[in-house]
Amino acid sequence: MDSLILKIDDKSSYDFNYFDIGRIDGIEKLVVLNQINSSVDFYSLQDGNIEDRFDVPQDGPTPVRNTQGMLFYNQDSIFVFTSFLLSRFGLFDKNGEIRSLHRPIIETDNLRDKVINQASSPTLPTVYSNGKLFFSQLTLGNPAGNPKFSESHNPEFIYYLEKDSIAQVHHLKMPADYKGSTMPLSFSFHSKAMNDANEFVVSWFATDSLYVFDMDFNLKSKHLGKSGLSKGFEKTTYPLSQEEADRLTISQTHYPRLIYDPYRRLYYRFAYIGRPYDPNELIDYKSTQKNPFSIIVLDEDFIKLEEVVFPGSVYNLYHAFVAESGLYLPMANIFYVNLSEDEVKYEIFDFSSL
């Protein structure tokens, strides 16, 4: 429908791993956690310029170091999270004034429950509601070598701000069709989105269904959100070599991201489309960005409206976001031949007419 050029200055990078959308004085902004500059940067969605930034303190009485993730709740409540154990995260206002610091108290003797590998990324956003932060966590286990991995992994936990305490959501597990399987590391991940009914909608990488939970993570419903290009998943129960895990990741269609669009009341489920695996290709964790992908558009009742296919090696679906104008899809793939360190072009799509 339209496009936006985002300008990158010499204190920034085109590779936005942690960001959010928020309104400052009523105007929508792209808010980026700048890990290079240790700052929070505010970009205009009108002209793509950086309009303001504040430094995240690294020294002094209130340092917030090793940042990894953020949540823009409102202009007076911007959370900046630390990696891994959330050892010391901060709550800031739009001017960079620190409002509070938080340290987790994990009341358990179980070592596994003490290990919190929090995400707080656009794919796995942290959500605030009624004094609680709802976090997703990545695994520290070995899904490629353990067929019982899915039965022990706890993908979500809750942080109680008033008490600075953490509780695992023990009753939420991976889908039943994962049981007894080994899998590539990325297939153990999930993506979540919150809809207008305060429900969590969860999309697992290697299952065709979408799962709807209430705020206590009780399952309410399950819906098919399958790509028309999916041929199903190859189930493995034996320990996977790195080459075998690479083959499964590259060659199988899977679902790395889910976004809810509150302006148009639509869901966008992204699917990496499997491509032939070449054992001579140099593979790393970003190699799936060479795969073509699709966006499966579903309405608020999870009825599939359309599936739109995009080429590989051009867009970065992990950096896509929804704003008032539509879905912003950046041409920021690391394999894109026209990739620039000075700017990022977003193509803006409006699927409301489907």
NUSEVEX-485888 format. One record per residue (C-alpha): residue number from 1; residue in three letters; chain; x, y, z. Coordinates in pm, 1 decimal. Example, Ala and Ser with C-alpha at 12.3 -4.5 7.8 and 13.67 -1.06 7.14 Angstrom:
REM NUSEVEX-485888
@resi->1 resn->ala chain->A px->1230.0 py->-450.0 pz->780.0
@resi->2 resn->ser chain->A px->1367.0 py->-106.0 pz->714.0
END
This chain:
REM NUSEVEX-485888
@resi->1 resn->met chain->A px->0.0 py->0.0 pz->0.0
@resi->2 resn->asp chain->A px->283.1 py->236.0 pz->89.2
@resi->3 resn->ser chain->A px->642.1 py->241.0 pz->213.4
@resi->4 resn->leu chain->A px->859.8 py->407.0 pz->476.2
@resi->5 resn->ile chain->A px->1234.2 py->468.8 pz->478.0
@resi->6 resn->leu chain->A px->1380.2 py->455.1 pz->829.6
@resi->7 resn->lys chain->A px->1706.2 py->648.7 pz->863.6
@resi->8 resn->ile chain->A px->1985.1 py->484.5 pz->1066.2
@resi->9 resn->asp chain->A px->2241.4 py->713.9 pz->1233.2
@resi->10 resn->asp chain->A px->2597.1 py->629.2 pz->1335.2
@resi->11 resn->lys chain->A px->2487.3 py->526.8 pz->1685.1
@resi->12 resn->ser chain->A px->2238.8 py->266.8 pz->1560.3
@resi->13 resn->ser chain->A px->2202.3 py->-46.9 pz->1352.6
@resi->14 resn->tyr chain->A px->1949.2 py->-164.1 pz->1095.2
@resi->15 resn->asp chain->A px->1920.1 py->-490.8 pz->1292.1
@resi->16 resn->phe chain->A px->1634.9 py->-411.5 pz->1534.0
@resi->17 resn->asn chain->A px->1602.4 py->-714.0 pz->1759.6
@resi->18 resn->tyr chain->A px->1400.1 py->-554.6 pz->2039.7
@resi->19 resn->phe chain->A px->1134.7 py->-291.1 pz->1976.4
@resi->20 resn->asp chain->A px->773.8 py->-194.8 pz->2041.4
@resi->21 resn->ile chain->A px->508.8 py->41.7 pz->1907.0
@resi->22 resn->gly chain->A px->380.2 py->315.0 pz->2136.8
@resi->23 resn->arg chain->A px->221.7 py->657.8 pz->2144.2
@resi->24 resn->ile chain->A px->408.7 py->964.9 pz->2267.4
@resi->25 resn->asp chain->A px->169.5 py->1254.7 pz->2325.7
@resi->26 resn->gly chain->A px->-84.9 py->1069.5 pz->2112.5
@resi->27 resn->ile chain->A px->145.0 py->1011.7 pz->1813.6
@resi->28 resn->glu chain->A px->246.8 py->658.3 pz->1718.0
@resi->29 resn->lys chain->A px->622.1 py->583.7 pz->1727.8
@resi->30 resn->leu chain->A px->855.8 py->293.7 pz->1669.2
@resi->31 resn->val chain->A px->1043.2 py->251.1 pz->1999.0
@resi->32 resn->val chain->A px->1372.7 py->61.3 pz->1970.2
@resi->33 resn->leu chain->A px->1605.7 py->-77.8 pz->2234.5
@resi->34 resn->asn chain->A px->1943.1 py->23.0 pz->2091.2
@resi->35 resn->gln chain->A px->2191.8 py->-228.5 pz->2229.9
@resi->36 resn->ile chain->A px->2484.8 py->-65.8 pz->2049.2
@resi->37 resn->asn chain->A px->2431.3 py->273.0 pz->2213.3
@resi->38 resn->ser chain->A px->2262.4 py->148.8 pz->2535.0
@resi->39 resn->ser chain->A px->1964.9 py->373.3 pz->2467.6
@resi->40 resn->val chain->A px->1595.1 py->372.5 pz->2386.6
@resi->41 resn->asp chain->A px->1532.3 py->539.5 pz->2049.5
@resi->42 resn->phe chain->A px->1206.7 py->688.3 pz->1918.2
@resi->43 resn->tyr chain->A px->1143.2 py->687.2 pz->1541.4
@resi->44 resn->ser chain->A px->876.2 py->877.2 pz->1350.7
@resi->45 resn->leu chain->A px->639.9 py->663.4 pz->1141.7
@resi->46 resn->gln chain->A px->570.1 py->969.4 pz->925.2
@resi->47 resn->asp chain->A px->918.5 py->1048.3 pz->790.7
@resi->48 resn->gly chain->A px->1136.2 py->769.5 pz->935.2
@resi->49 resn->asn chain->A px->1364.8 py->1001.8 pz->1130.5
@resi->50 resn->ile chain->A px->1486.7 py->939.3 pz->1482.3
@resi->51 resn->glu chain->A px->1316.1 py->1202.6 pz->1695.1
@resi->52 resn->asp chain->A px->1444.9 py->1137.3 pz->2043.4
@resi->53 resn->arg chain->A px->1639.8 py->891.5 pz->2257.6
@resi->54 resn->phe chain->A px->1733.6 py->843.1 pz->2619.7
@resi->55 resn->asp chain->A px->2032.9 py->662.8 pz->2762.5
@resi->56 resn->val chain->A px->1986.2 py->347.8 pz->2967.5
@resi->57 resn->pro chain->A px->2225.4 py->399.8 pz->3261.3
@resi->58 resn->gln chain->A px->2525.9 py->168.8 pz->3265.6
@resi->59 resn->asp chain->A px->2693.5 py->315.7 pz->3574.1
@resi->60 resn->gly chain->A px->2603.9 py->509.2 pz->3885.5
@resi->61 resn->pro chain->A px->2346.1 py->419.8 pz->4150.6
@resi->62 resn->thr chain->A px->2083.7 py->276.1 pz->3911.0
@resi->63 resn->pro chain->A px->2256.5 py->81.8 pz->3631.1
@resi->64 resn->val chain->A px->2055.1 py->-141.9 pz->3394.8
@resi->65 resn->arg chain->A px->2316.4 py->-347.2 pz->3210.5
@resi->66 resn->asn chain->A px->2308.0 py->-639.1 pz->2964.8
@resi->67 resn->thr chain->A px->1974.5 py->-529.1 pz->2823.7
@resi->68 resn->gln chain->A px->1770.2 py->-776.9 pz->2623.4
@resi->69 resn->gly chain->A px->1409.1 py->-684.7 pz->2561.8
@resi->70 resn->met chain->A px->1163.3 py->-407.7 pz->2627.6
@resi->71 resn->leu chain->A px->794.2 py->-330.6 pz->2671.5
@resi->72 resn->phe chain->A px->631.2 py->4.9 pz->2594.2
@resi->73 resn->tyr chain->A px->316.6 py->13.1 pz->2807.9
@resi->74 resn->asn chain->A px->264.6 py->389.9 pz->2789.6
@resi->75 resn->gln chain->A px->487.4 py->697.5 pz->2775.1
@resi->76 resn->asp chain->A px->532.3 py->691.2 pz->3152.3
@resi->77 resn->ser chain->A px->594.4 py->315.7 pz->3171.6
@resi->78 resn->ile chain->A px->870.2 py->182.9 pz->2947.2
@resi->79 resn->phe chain->A px->1023.9 py->-140.4 pz->3074.7
@resi->80 resn->val chain->A px->1382.8 py->-223.6 pz->2979.5
@resi->81 resn->phe chain->A px->1470.8 py->-583.4 pz->3063.2
@resi->82 resn->thr chain->A px->1801.6 py->-751.9 pz->3131.6
@resi->83 resn->ser chain->A px->1903.0 py->-1079.9 pz->2976.6
@resi->84 resn->phe chain->A px->1859.7 py->-1425.1 pz->3114.9
@resi->85 resn->leu chain->A px->1779.2 py->-1404.0 pz->3488.1
@resi->86 resn->leu chain->A px->1624.6 py->-1052.7 pz->3487.5
@resi->87 resn->ser chain->A px->1886.7 py->-963.8 pz->3745.3
@resi->88 resn->arg chain->A px->1801.7 py->-591.3 pz->3748.7
@resi->89 resn->phe chain->A px->1549.8 py->-437.4 pz->3509.6
@resi->90 resn->gly chain->A px->1420.4 py->-82.8 pz->3500.3
@resi->91 resn->leu chain->A px->1097.7 py->108.9 pz->3447.6
@resi->92 resn->phe chain->A px->1148.4 py->444.7 pz->3271.5
@resi->93 resn->asp chain->A px->934.6 py->729.7 pz->3144.6
@resi->94 resn->lys chain->A px->968.3 py->883.2 pz->2796.2
@resi->95 resn->asn chain->A px->1236.6 py->1125.8 pz->2918.5
@resi->96 resn->gly chain->A px->1455.9 py->848.1 pz->3055.2
@resi->97 resn->glu chain->A px->1377.9 py->915.8 pz->3419.8
@resi->98 resn->ile chain->A px->1394.6 py->587.3 pz->3607.3
@resi->99 resn->arg chain->A px->1078.3 py->518.8 pz->3804.1
@resi->100 resn->ser chain->A px->1171.1 py->189.2 pz->3964.7
@resi->101 resn->leu chain->A px->1424.4 py->-94.2 pz->3962.0
@resi->102 resn->his chain->A px->1328.9 py->-458.1 pz->3998.0
@resi->103 resn->arg chain->A px->1517.1 py->-770.7 pz->4104.1
@resi->104 resn->pro chain->A px->1348.6 py->-1111.3 pz->4093.0
@resi->105 resn->ile chain->A px->1292.6 py->-1322.6 pz->4402.0
@resi->106 resn->ile chain->A px->1250.4 py->-1683.8 pz->4293.9
@resi->107 resn->glu chain->A px->1105.8 py->-1876.2 pz->4587.7
@resi->108 resn->thr chain->A px->1192.1 py->-2233.8 pz->4500.7
@resi->109 resn->asp chain->A px->1456.1 py->-2493.4 pz->4573.6
@resi->110 resn->asn chain->A px->1416.1 py->-2642.8 pz->4227.5
@resi->111 resn->leu chain->A px->1717.7 py->-2539.2 pz->4021.0
@resi->112 resn->arg chain->A px->1522.6 py->-2573.2 pz->3695.7
@resi->113 resn->asp chain->A px->1263.1 py->-2322.7 pz->3817.5
@resi->114 resn->lys chain->A px->1536.5 py->-2074.4 pz->3907.7
@resi->115 resn->val chain->A px->1669.5 py->-2067.8 pz->3551.7
@resi->116 resn->ile chain->A px->1463.9 py->-1805.5 pz->3367.9
@resi->117 resn->asn chain->A px->1578.1 py->-1750.4 pz->3007.9
@resi->118 resn->gln chain->A px->1340.1 py->-1466.5 pz->2925.6
@resi->119 resn->ala chain->A px->1276.8 py->-1351.5 pz->2567.6
@resi->120 resn->ser chain->A px->1087.6 py->-1014.3 pz->2553.2
@resi->121 resn->ser chain->A px->1122.6 py->-998.6 pz->2175.0
@resi->122 resn->pro chain->A px->864.5 py->-892.7 pz->1914.2
@resi->123 resn->thr chain->A px->799.7 py->-1263.0 pz->1847.7
@resi->124 resn->leu chain->A px->756.5 py->-1335.6 pz->2219.1
@resi->125 resn->pro chain->A px->641.5 py->-1003.4 pz->2364.7
@resi->126 resn->thr chain->A px->616.5 py->-947.3 pz->2738.4
@resi->127 resn->val chain->A px->267.8 py->-828.4 pz->2837.1
@resi->128 resn->tyr chain->A px->169.5 py->-614.6 pz->3137.4
@resi->129 resn->ser chain->A px->-168.5 py->-650.5 pz->3311.2
@resi->130 resn->asn chain->A px->-285.2 py->-572.9 pz->3665.4
@resi->131 resn->gly chain->A px->55.5 py->-558.5 pz->3827.5
@resi->132 resn->lys chain->A px->186.7 py->-865.9 pz->3647.8
@resi->133 resn->leu chain->A px->433.3 py->-912.0 pz->3364.4
@resi->134 resn->phe chain->A px->368.5 py->-1215.3 pz->3146.5
@resi->135 resn->phe chain->A px->700.8 py->-1341.4 pz->3012.5
@resi->136 resn->ser chain->A px->791.6 py->-1612.9 pz->2765.0
@resi->137 resn->gln chain->A px->1110.2 py->-1808.2 pz->2809.9
@resi->138 resn->leu chain->A px->1338.3 py->-1996.8 pz->2577.7
@resi->139 resn->thr chain->A px->1473.8 py->-2334.1 pz->2665.3
@resi->140 resn->leu chain->A px->1805.3 py->-2424.0 pz->2821.9
@resi->141 resn->gly chain->A px->1739.0 py->-2792.9 pz->2752.0
@resi->142 resn->asn chain->A px->1821.7 py->-3011.9 pz->2455.1
@resi->143 resn->pro chain->A px->1514.4 py->-3069.7 pz->2236.8
@resi->144 resn->ala chain->A px->1727.3 py->-3228.4 pz->1964.5
@resi->145 resn->gly chain->A px->1852.3 py->-3502.2 pz->2196.3
@resi->146 resn->asn chain->A px->1569.5 py->-3560.6 pz->2442.6
@resi->147 resn->pro chain->A px->1236.7 py->-3715.7 pz->2330.3
@resi->148 resn->lys chain->A px->1082.6 py->-3623.2 pz->2667.4
@resi->149 resn->phe chain->A px->1182.3 py->-3257.7 pz->2641.7
@resi->150 resn->ser chain->A px->830.2 py->-3131.5 pz->2560.6
@resi->151 resn->glu chain->A px->691.4 py->-3277.9 pz->2881.9
@resi->152 resn->ser chain->A px->928.6 py->-3081.0 pz->3106.7
@resi->153 resn->his chain->A px->961.2 py->-2742.3 pz->2934.7
@resi->154 resn->asn chain->A px->768.0 py->-2450.2 pz->3090.6
@resi->155 resn->pro chain->A px->732.5 py->-2186.3 pz->2816.0
@resi->156 resn->glu chain->A px->571.5 py->-1908.5 pz->3024.4
@resi->157 resn->phe chain->A px->622.7 py->-1741.9 pz->3363.0
@resi->158 resn->ile chain->A px->472.7 py->-1446.7 pz->3551.2
@resi->159 resn->tyr chain->A px->653.1 py->-1163.7 pz->3732.8
@resi->160 resn->tyr chain->A px->461.0 py->-998.8 pz->4018.4
@resi->161 resn->leu chain->A px->585.7 py->-640.3 pz->4026.8
@resi->162 resn->glu chain->A px->466.5 py->-548.6 pz->4376.3
@resi->163 resn->lys chain->A px->649.7 py->-845.9 pz->4533.9
@resi->164 resn->asp chain->A px->931.1 py->-871.7 pz->4275.9
@resi->165 resn->ser chain->A px->864.1 py->-1244.5 pz->4265.0
@resi->166 resn->ile chain->A px->842.9 py->-1499.7 pz->3984.0
@resi->167 resn->ala chain->A px->609.7 py->-1794.0 pz->3932.1
@resi->168 resn->gln chain->A px->635.8 py->-2055.3 pz->3658.1
@resi->169 resn->val chain->A px->317.5 py->-2150.2 pz->3471.3
@resi->170 resn->his chain->A px->354.8 py->-2522.3 pz->3533.5
@resi->171 resn->his chain->A px->25.9 py->-2633.3 pz->3375.9
@resi->172 resn->leu chain->A px->109.6 py->-2486.3 pz->3032.2
@resi->173 resn->lys chain->A px->314.3 py->-2730.5 pz->2825.7
@resi->174 resn->met chain->A px->404.5 py->-2780.0 pz->2462.4
@resi->175 resn->pro chain->A px->134.5 py->-2929.1 pz->2232.2
@resi->176 resn->ala chain->A px->43.4 py->-3294.9 pz->2267.8
@resi->177 resn->asp chain->A px->164.5 py->-3374.2 pz->1915.8
@resi->178 resn->tyr chain->A px->518.9 py->-3281.2 pz->2027.3
@resi->179 resn->lys chain->A px->517.0 py->-3561.4 pz->2285.6
@resi->180 resn->gly chain->A px->790.4 py->-3818.7 pz->2240.6
@resi->181 resn->ser chain->A px->963.1 py->-3616.0 pz->1968.4
@resi->182 resn->thr chain->A px->1310.9 py->-3482.8 pz->1926.0
@resi->183 resn->met chain->A px->1330.2 py->-3159.7 pz->1726.6
@resi->184 resn->pro chain->A px->1560.8 py->-2879.6 pz->1609.2
@resi->185 resn->leu chain->A px->1609.0 py->-2613.1 pz->1874.8
@resi->186 resn->ser chain->A px->1397.5 py->-2351.2 pz->1695.0
@resi->187 resn->phe chain->A px->1100.7 py->-2591.2 pz->1667.2
@resi->188 resn->ser chain->A px->1074.5 py->-2585.2 pz->2046.6
@resi->189 resn->phe chain->A px->998.3 py->-2211.0 pz->2034.9
@resi->190 resn->his chain->A px->659.2 py->-2045.1 pz->2015.9
@resi->191 resn->ser chain->A px->514.6 py->-1705.1 pz->1932.7
@resi->192 resn->lys chain->A px->231.6 py->-1537.3 pz->2117.4
@resi->193 resn->ala chain->A px->-2.1 py->-1241.9 pz->2072.0
@resi->194 resn->met chain->A px->-267.9 py->-1085.5 pz->2290.4
@resi->195 resn->asn chain->A px->-602.5 py->-1004.0 pz->2126.3
@resi->196 resn->asp chain->A px->-873.7 py->-751.9 pz->2216.1
@resi->197 resn->ala chain->A px->-1046.7 py->-1004.5 pz->2444.3
@resi->198 resn->asn chain->A px->-736.6 py->-1027.8 pz->2667.6
@resi->199 resn->glu chain->A px->-663.1 py->-1375.7 pz->2540.7
@resi->200 resn->phe chain->A px->-320.8 py->-1513.7 pz->2461.8
@resi->201 resn->val chain->A px->-302.8 py->-1675.1 pz->2118.6
@resi->202 resn->val chain->A px->-4.6 py->-1908.3 pz->2090.2
@resi->203 resn->ser chain->A px->153.6 py->-2037.5 pz->1770.3
@resi->204 resn->trp chain->A px->409.7 py->-2317.7 pz->1798.3
@resi->205 resn->phe chain->A px->672.8 py->-2344.7 pz->1527.6
@resi->206 resn->ala chain->A px->595.1 py->-2706.9 pz->1435.7
@resi->207 resn->thr chain->A px->220.7 py->-2747.5 pz->1464.6
@resi->208 resn->asp chain->A px->-54.7 py->-2633.3 pz->1227.8
@resi->209 resn->ser chain->A px->-291.4 py->-2522.2 pz->1505.4
@resi->210 resn->leu chain->A px->-331.0 py->-2199.6 pz->1702.4
@resi->211 resn->tyr chain->A px->-412.2 py->-2219.5 pz->2074.2
@resi->212 resn->val chain->A px->-621.1 py->-1962.9 pz->2263.1
@resi->213 resn->phe chain->A px->-566.3 py->-1923.6 pz->2639.9
@resi->214 resn->asp chain->A px->-717.6 py->-1702.6 pz->2906.9
@resi->215 resn->met chain->A px->-500.1 py->-1484.8 pz->3132.7
@resi->216 resn->asp chain->A px->-436.1 py->-1781.3 pz->3361.0
@resi->217 resn->phe chain->A px->-317.1 py->-1986.1 pz->3061.8
@resi->218 resn->asn chain->A px->-615.9 py->-2217.7 pz->3067.3
@resi->219 resn->leu chain->A px->-689.1 py->-2348.5 pz->2717.7
@resi->220 resn->lys chain->A px->-1010.9 py->-2203.3 pz->2573.6
@resi->221 resn->ser chain->A px->-1002.0 py->-2316.4 pz->2210.7
@resi->222 resn->lys chain->A px->-786.6 py->-2452.9 pz->1931.2
@resi->223 resn->his chain->A px->-802.0 py->-2349.0 pz->1564.3
@resi->224 resn->leu chain->A px->-641.2 py->-2466.2 pz->1242.5
@resi->225 resn->gly chain->A px->-402.2 py->-2207.5 pz->1098.4
@resi->226 resn->lys chain->A px->-227.6 py->-2423.1 pz->842.2
@resi->227 resn->ser chain->A px->-27.7 py->-2306.6 pz->544.8
@resi->228 resn->gly chain->A px->-150.4 py->-2443.9 pz->213.1
@resi->229 resn->leu chain->A px->215.2 py->-2512.7 pz->136.4
@resi->230 resn->ser chain->A px->275.2 py->-2733.1 pz->440.4
@resi->231 resn->lys chain->A px->329.6 py->-3104.6 pz->382.6
@resi->232 resn->gly chain->A px->319.8 py->-3191.9 pz->752.0
@resi->233 resn->phe chain->A px->604.0 py->-3246.2 pz->995.7
@resi->234 resn->glu chain->A px->851.7 py->-3527.4 pz->995.6
@resi->235 resn->lys chain->A px->840.2 py->-3681.5 pz->1344.1
@resi->236 resn->thr chain->A px->1174.2 py->-3790.0 pz->1487.9
@resi->237 resn->thr chain->A px->1225.9 py->-3972.8 pz->1816.1
@resi->238 resn->tyr chain->A px->1600.8 py->-4035.7 pz->1797.0
@resi->239 resn->pro chain->A px->1878.3 py->-3789.1 pz->1894.7
@resi->240 resn->leu chain->A px->1944.0 py->-3550.2 pz->1607.2
@resi->241 resn->ser chain->A px->2287.1 py->-3463.9 pz->1474.7
@resi->242 resn->gln chain->A px->2345.6 py->-3098.3 pz->1388.8
@resi->243 resn->glu chain->A px->2321.0 py->-3182.3 pz->1018.0
@resi->244 resn->glu chain->A px->1989.4 py->-3360.9 pz->1069.1
@resi->245 resn->ala chain->A px->1853.5 py->-3070.5 pz->1272.4
@resi->246 resn->asp chain->A px->1962.6 py->-2829.0 pz->996.6
@resi->247 resn->arg chain->A px->1791.9 py->-3043.3 pz->732.2
@resi->248 resn->leu chain->A px->1462.9 py->-3049.9 pz->922.0
@resi->249 resn->thr chain->A px->1471.2 py->-2674.0 pz->986.8
@resi->250 resn->ile chain->A px->1544.5 py->-2578.1 pz->625.9
@resi->251 resn->ser chain->A px->1325.5 py->-2831.2 pz->446.8
@resi->252 resn->gln chain->A px->1004.9 py->-2824.9 pz->653.7
@resi->253 resn->thr chain->A px->742.9 py->-2551.1 pz->641.2
@resi->254 resn->his chain->A px->703.8 py->-2409.6 pz->992.4
@resi->255 resn->tyr chain->A px->557.3 py->-2109.2 pz->1171.6
@resi->256 resn->pro chain->A px->806.0 py->-1867.6 pz->1333.7
@resi->257 resn->arg chain->A px->578.0 py->-1574.4 pz->1415.2
@resi->258 resn->leu chain->A px->222.5 py->-1461.7 pz->1494.6
@resi->259 resn->ile chain->A px->103.7 py->-1098.8 pz->1501.4
@resi->260 resn->tyr chain->A px->-239.1 py->-966.5 pz->1600.7
@resi->261 resn->asp chain->A px->-360.1 py->-651.2 pz->1424.6
@resi->262 resn->pro chain->A px->-596.5 py->-462.4 pz->1660.3
@resi->263 resn->tyr chain->A px->-679.6 py->-198.2 pz->1398.5
@resi->264 resn->arg chain->A px->-819.7 py->-448.6 pz->1150.2
@resi->265 resn->arg chain->A px->-889.2 py->-735.3 pz->1396.8
@resi->266 resn->leu chain->A px->-680.9 py->-978.0 pz->1194.2
@resi->267 resn->tyr chain->A px->-412.4 py->-1235.0 pz->1274.1
@resi->268 resn->tyr chain->A px->-99.1 py->-1269.7 pz->1062.2
@resi->269 resn->arg chain->A px->67.2 py->-1608.9 pz->1092.2
@resi->270 resn->phe chain->A px->404.3 py->-1625.8 pz->919.8
@resi->271 resn->ala chain->A px->522.2 py->-1953.9 pz->767.5
@resi->272 resn->tyr chain->A px->872.5 py->-2029.2 pz->647.7
@resi->273 resn->ile chain->A px->825.6 py->-2243.9 pz->338.1
@resi->274 resn->gly chain->A px->1052.1 py->-2547.8 pz->322.9
@resi->275 resn->arg chain->A px->1319.7 py->-2555.3 pz->53.0
@resi->276 resn->pro chain->A px->1554.2 py->-2834.2 pz->-61.6
@resi->277 resn->tyr chain->A px->1835.9 py->-2896.5 pz->183.0
@resi->278 resn->asp chain->A px->2186.1 py->-2882.8 pz->39.2
@resi->279 resn->pro chain->A px->2441.8 py->-3052.7 pz->268.9
@resi->280 resn->asn chain->A px->2713.7 py->-2839.0 pz->108.7
@resi->281 resn->glu chain->A px->2547.3 py->-2512.8 pz->215.0
@resi->282 resn->leu chain->A px->2704.8 py->-2335.3 pz->508.9
@resi->283 resn->ile chain->A px->2420.5 py->-2333.6 pz->761.0
@resi->284 resn->asp chain->A px->2379.9 py->-2112.5 pz->1067.0
@resi->285 resn->tyr chain->A px->2084.2 py->-2007.8 pz->1280.1
@resi->286 resn->lys chain->A px->1980.8 py->-1738.0 pz->1029.4
@resi->287 resn->ser chain->A px->1982.7 py->-1961.4 pz->720.3
@resi->288 resn->thr chain->A px->1602.5 py->-1994.7 pz->718.0
@resi->289 resn->gln chain->A px->1595.7 py->-1629.4 pz->609.3
@resi->290 resn->lys chain->A px->1685.7 py->-1762.2 pz->264.5
@resi->291 resn->asn chain->A px->1355.9 py->-1953.0 pz->260.7
@resi->292 resn->pro chain->A px->1050.9 py->-1799.6 pz->96.0
@resi->293 resn->phe chain->A px->773.8 py->-1732.8 pz->345.9
@resi->294 resn->ser chain->A px->403.0 py->-1666.3 pz->350.3
@resi->295 resn->ile chain->A px->163.7 py->-1462.0 pz->561.6
@resi->296 resn->ile chain->A px->-154.1 py->-1649.3 pz->649.4
@resi->297 resn->val chain->A px->-425.4 py->-1390.5 pz->715.3
@resi->298 resn->leu chain->A px->-703.6 py->-1499.8 pz->953.1
@resi->299 resn->asp chain->A px->-1001.6 py->-1302.4 pz->1079.4
@resi->300 resn->glu chain->A px->-1092.1 py->-1261.5 pz->1447.2
@resi->301 resn->asp chain->A px->-1273.9 py->-1597.1 pz->1438.2
@resi->302 resn->phe chain->A px->-962.0 py->-1767.4 pz->1295.2
@resi->303 resn->ile chain->A px->-1115.3 py->-1814.1 pz->951.8
@resi->304 resn->lys chain->A px->-841.6 py->-1817.2 pz->690.0
@resi->305 resn->leu chain->A px->-888.7 py->-1532.1 pz->443.1
@resi->306 resn->glu chain->A px->-574.5 py->-1551.5 pz->230.9
@resi->307 resn->glu chain->A px->-216.7 py->-1673.5 pz->216.9
@resi->308 resn->val chain->A px->32.4 py->-1437.7 pz->53.1
@resi->309 resn->val chain->A px->376.3 py->-1567.0 pz->-49.7
@resi->310 resn->phe chain->A px->695.2 py->-1357.7 pz->-34.7
@resi->311 resn->pro chain->A px->1043.4 py->-1434.9 pz->-169.6
@resi->312 resn->gly chain->A px->1329.8 py->-1536.9 pz->56.8
@resi->313 resn->ser chain->A px->1645.6 py->-1330.9 pz->115.9
@resi->314 resn->val chain->A px->1461.1 py->-996.2 pz->99.8
@resi->315 resn->tyr chain->A px->1240.0 py->-933.3 pz->406.0
@resi->316 resn->asn chain->A px->1301.0 py->-989.0 pz->775.9
@resi->317 resn->leu chain->A px->975.4 py->-1119.6 pz->918.8
@resi->318 resn->tyr chain->A px->1108.4 py->-1102.7 pz->1276.8
@resi->319 resn->his chain->A px->1129.8 py->-722.6 pz->1249.2
@resi->320 resn->ala chain->A px->778.7 py->-673.8 pz->1107.5
@resi->321 resn->phe chain->A px->523.0 py->-480.7 pz->1312.2
@resi->322 resn->val chain->A px->165.3 py->-352.2 pz->1299.2
@resi->323 resn->ala chain->A px->76.7 py->15.7 pz->1327.5
@resi->324 resn->glu chain->A px->-225.3 py->223.8 pz->1232.7
@resi->325 resn->ser chain->A px->-131.4 py->229.5 pz->862.3
@resi->326 resn->gly chain->A px->-94.2 py->-147.1 pz->829.3
@resi->327 resn->leu chain->A px->162.2 py->-425.4 pz->851.4
@resi->328 resn->tyr chain->A px->518.7 py->-291.9 pz->815.1
@resi->329 resn->leu chain->A px->748.2 py->-550.4 pz->654.2
@resi->330 resn->pro chain->A px->1117.3 py->-447.5 pz->642.7
@resi->331 resn->met chain->A px->1352.3 py->-525.7 pz->356.0
@resi->332 resn->ala chain->A px->1624.6 py->-600.6 pz->611.4
@resi->333 resn->asn chain->A px->1711.8 py->-963.3 pz->546.2
@resi->334 resn->ile chain->A px->2082.8 py->-1030.8 pz->607.4
@resi->335 resn->phe chain->A px->2098.8 py->-1200.2 pz->265.0
@resi->336 resn->tyr chain->A px->1931.2 py->-908.1 pz->81.4
@resi->337 resn->val chain->A px->2163.3 py->-783.8 pz->-192.9
@resi->338 resn->asn chain->A px->2055.0 py->-420.0 pz->-144.8
@resi->339 resn->leu chain->A px->2089.5 py->-421.6 pz->234.1
@resi->340 resn->ser chain->A px->2204.1 py->-83.6 pz->365.5
@resi->341 resn->glu chain->A px->2350.3 py->13.8 pz->701.3
@resi->342 resn->asp chain->A px->2211.9 py->366.3 pz->661.2
@resi->343 resn->glu chain->A px->1842.8 py->299.4 pz->610.2
@resi->344 resn->val chain->A px->1570.0 py->36.5 pz->623.2
@resi->345 resn->lys chain->A px->1281.8 py->29.3 pz->377.5
@resi->346 resn->tyr chain->A px->948.3 py->-93.5 pz->510.1
@resi->347 resn->glu chain->A px->674.7 py->-196.4 pz->270.1
@resi->348 resn->ile chain->A px->333.0 py->-136.4 pz->427.9
@resi->349 resn->phe chain->A px->48.8 py->-380.7 pz->362.2
@resi->350 resn->asp chain->A px->-323.0 py->-339.0 pz->433.6
@resi->351 resn->phe chain->A px->-512.4 py->-670.5 pz->437.9
@resi->352 resn->ser chain->A px->-845.4 py->-525.0 pz->553.6
@resi->353 resn->ser chain->A px->-1008.6 py->-565.5 pz->210.9
@resi->354 resn->leu chain->A px->-969.8 py->-946.3 pz->208.2
END
